[in-house]
């Protein structure tokens, strides 16, 4: 029996760095196990695409040029290749996916993140949500994102929740590699707080450094915040927090010696070693109504390495952290309570195996199976 054909249209793919980029890469990879998959993505993505996926590139910048070239390639593939399903990797490309579905008589679908629904842009809000409503299938990344979608007028019966996945480690990193990582970054005999992610306003790292880190250091003087990530260069709509602005606040708060920036780490072994070197993963995402955290993949990544997460209970993070098992959810903006809980975990570590057990259901293979089921449910 001939395999079905799935066309994915997305601007979010490596070499861009971020959770949405990893998700779209794995979505294409996993769906290629069930169907023939072609992707329209940004320039540079073809060199690191999944093995069994055909990728067609469009210029990343400026955005109108990406949309125009992606539109032309969508027309061409829709008429020539005739996909059975056309999937937008985010809300941005939903109008293209919907148009493709009309030209090829295919089913249309979109994977929505929280910001896809709430983004403050008059042109976007006037036209893009209309394409969401016309989709045959709407996939969202968390329970709060589903609530946002329903509030925006999307048909509840069309919506499926599929949480992002994670690469589960086959084995822990060796003690030798962890000791080497500690020595390389002057972390020996330190209590390591780890932050992984882009330095945006929503992620709230600057506020954490000002309002929580001093209290932690006062109680645990050898605590050090290790930051992996940088301000986004090609993100749409995300306001940034620069390294310089964070360090300025750290110096004013007297904790500039308790913070270390490692930049972006794309090497999987190095990133795994960082997770397993740390004592606590801190995820102080701020509650910003027009810029919600759709899910929080890094909390699952941390759990996969046995690392507990302390986070504010906002957005999709409530789906990404299991209270009392993979970490703790703190009342939004309660930096005193966050400091207290982090200090407690530094003194009394959480159970490694229980944390890893929570992450096991978030494998990319399970994600792919759920995505495929959602896409083919009504076919």
N, C-alpha and C positions, 0 to 999 in steps of 0.2 A: 504494500500500500504506500502511495506517495506521501512524503512528509509534508506537513503544512508549511506555509511560508509566513514569516513574521518580519515586518519592517519596523525598526526602532529609529526614532528621530530624537536626537538629544544634543545639546551643547555641552553637557556635563560628562566628560570622559577624560581619563588620563591622556596627555601629560598634565592636565589641570589636577590640582591636589585638593582633596576634600572628601567628605562622606558621600555626597551625591555622585561624585565621580567614581568612587569605588563601587557604589551600588549599581550604577548603570553598566559598568564594565562586567560585574558579576551577573547582572540580569541578562545581558547578551550571552555571556558564556554559558550560563545554566540553561537558558532557553534553547541554545544550539544543540542540547542533548535531546530535545523533543521535536525540534523543527529546523527548517532551513532559515537562517537568520541573516539579514542584511541590516547594516546600520548607517545612518547619515550622522556624522559627528564632526567635531572640530579638527582643524588642521593639526597634524602631529599625532593624532590618535591611531592612525593606521599602523604605525611601526610597533605599537605595543597592544594591539587588539587581541582579543581571544582567538585561539588557534582556528576554530571552525566557523569564524564569523567573517563575512565580507564587509569591508568598511569603505564608505565614500565620504570624502572630506569636504568641508566648507570652511572658509576663513573664519578664525575665531573672532577677530575684531575688524572693524567696528560691528556692533550687534546688528544693525540693519543689513550689512553686507552678509553676515552669517545667515540671517533669516531669508534673504533674497536667494542666495546660492542654494541653501537647503530647500527652499521652495521649488526651485527649478529641478533639483535632483529628486525631490519627492514626486513631482509631476512625471518625470522620466521613468522612475522605477515603478510607479503606480500603474502606468499604462503599459510598460514593457514587461515587467515581472509579475504583476497582478498578485500582490500579497493577499493572504487570507485574513491577517490581522495587522493593523497598523497601530503602533504603540508610541505615545509621546513619553519620553523619559522624565519629563517634568512639565509643569503647566506652561512654560515658555513655548514649547513646540506643539502644544495641543491643537491650535488652529491648522497647522500643517498636517497633523495626523488625521484630523477630521476631514480635511479636503481630500487627502489621499484615499480615505475610506469611501468617499463618494465616487471618485474616479475609477477605483478598482473593485467596487462593490464588496469591500472587505469590512470586517468588524473593526470598530475604533475603540481605543483605550488610552488612558492616561494614568501615570503614576504621580500622585500629588503629594507634595511636602507642604507643611503648614504655611510657609512664606508664599507659596504659589497662590494661595487663596487670599491672603491679607495684604499683599504688597501694595504700597501707597503709590499709585500711578494712575492718573485719570484715564489715559488712553487704554492702559492694560485693563483696568476695572470695567471699562465700557465694552470691550470686545472679547477679551480672553475668557471670562466666566461663561459667556454664551457657548463657546466651544466645549467647555467642560460639561455643560448640561446636555449637549447633543451626543456625548460619548455613549457607546453601548456598555462599556465597563469603566468604572472609576476605581482605581486602587489607591489606598492611602497608607501612610507609614505608621499611623498610631491611632489610638482611640480619640485623643483630643483633635487630631487632624480631621477625623470623621465628623466630629461635632462641628468643626469650622465649616466643613463642606456642606453639611445639612443646613446650617445657619445661613449659608450663602445661596440656598435654594436648590441644591443638587438632590437628585432622586435617591433617597436612602436605600431603595431596593437594588440600585446599581452599584453600591459601594461595598468593596471588600477591603478588610484590613490585612495587610501583609507587612510585618515588621522587617526592616533591613536585616541582613545576615552578618556573619562574622567568620573569619578564617580561624578555625579551631586548631590550636597547636597540637602536633603529634606527640610531642614530649616537652618537658620543661627544659629551660636553658641550663647548661652546666654551671656548677658553682664557680668553675674557673672563668667562664665567660662573664659571669656576673661580677666577680672580683675584678676582672680586667676592665669592665665598663665603669665600675666605681672608681678605680684608680685613674682611669683616663679623664674622668670628669670631676675628680676631687670629691667623691661622695663617700669615701670610706669612713665608717663610724658616724654616718649621718642618718637622720630619719628623713626619708625622701617622700615629699608630696609631689605627685606628678600631674601635670596638666597637658593634655594632648588636643590640639585643634587650632583652627584659625583664630587670629587675634582680632575679633570683631567686637563691636559694642555689646551685642547680645550675649557673648560668652562671659562677659563680666570679670575678666581677670584683673583689670585695674582696680575695681572696687574690692575684690577679694584681697589684693595686696595691701590696700589702704585700711580696710575695716576688719579683716580676719587674721591675716598673717602675723601682725604684731602681737596679738593675744596668744597665738600658738607658740611663737618664738619665746615669748615671756615665760611660758610654762615648759616648753621643750626647746632649749637654746640651740641644740644641734639639728633642729628641723631646717630643711632647705626645700624650696619650691623649684622643681625642674620643669621648664616649659619647652615643649616640643611643638613647633608650629611657627607661623609668621602671619603678618597681615596679608589678606588676599589681594592678588594683583588683577584678577580677571573676574571677580565675583560681581553679580548684578545686585545692586541695592544694599549691599552690606556696608555699614559704616565701620571704620577700623579703630583699633587701639594700637598705637605704635609701641615698639619696644622702648623707645626713648621716654614716652609719656608714662609708661609703667615703671620704668627705673627711676624717674623723677619722683613719683609718689613713694616708691620703695625707700628712696634716700630720705625723703621728708618724714617717713614713718620709722626710720631707723632700722630697716630690714634689707637694705641693699646688699648686704653680705649674705643674705639668706635666700637669694634668688639667682637662678642660672638659666640662661636661654641657650638651647642647643640647636635652634633653627628647625627646618624641616628634616625629618628622617624618613626616607622612603625604603631603605633596606629593611626587609622583613625581619631578619635575624636581629639587627640592632634595635628595632622597635620592640620586638618581643623581649629582648634583654632589658630594655628600659622599663617595660611594664613589670617584669619580674624582679627588678632591682628596687622598685618603689614599695612603700609601705601603705600609702593611701592614694587613690585617684580622686582629685578634686575637680568638681564640675559645677562651678558657681554661676550657672546661666541665669541671666536676669529675666524677669517677666516684663516683656515689652509687647503689648497687645497687637501691634501692627507688624511685629517681627518675631513670631513664636518659634521655639525650638521644636521642629517636627518630630524628632525621635530622640537621638542621642546614641549613635552607634558606638562612640568611644567607651560608653559605660559597659556595653556588651563585650567589646574588645578587652577591656580591663578585667571583666569577670572571667573571660576565657583563659586568662593568665593567673587567675586566683587572686586578683587585686580588687578590694572593695572600693566602691564609689560613694562619695559624699556629695549630694547635689541638692539644689533647691527643687521643690516639687512644682515644676512649671512645665507647660507644654507636654510633648511626648515623652519627656524623661520619666514620667510616672509609669510608662510601659517598659522603660529600659532598665529600671532599678527595682528589684524586689526588696521591699522594706524588711530589714532585719536578716536578709539572706545574702544578697549580693551587694548590700550597702545600706545607706540610710537617706531618706528624703527629709529635707528640712523646710520649714515654713519659709516662703519666699522673703528675701531681704533680712532674714534673722541671722546676721553674721555672728552674733554672740553664740547662738546655739550651734551654728556650723563650726565655729572655732572649738567649742566644747566637745562636740562629737568627734572631730578630727583628733583632738588631743587624747580622747578616750581610746580611739583605735590605735594610736601610736603606742599607747601604754599596754593595751590588751588587744593584740591582733585578732582579726576575724578568722573563722575556720576556712582554710584554703579550699578543701574539697567541696564544701557546700556552695561556695561562690562559683566554682567551675561547673557544678551540676546545673546551675541556673542557665548558664550560657549554652548548654548542649543543644537546646531546641532551636538555636538561632544559626545553625550551620547554613552555608550558602546553598547546599544541595536541597535542604528543606525549604529555603526561600524560593529557589527555582521551581520546586514542585508546586508550592502554593501560588506563585505567580502564574504558572502554566494552567493550573486548575481554574483560577479566576478568569483568565483570558478565554478559555475554551468552554466555560460553563454553559453558555447558551448557543454553542455552535453545533 
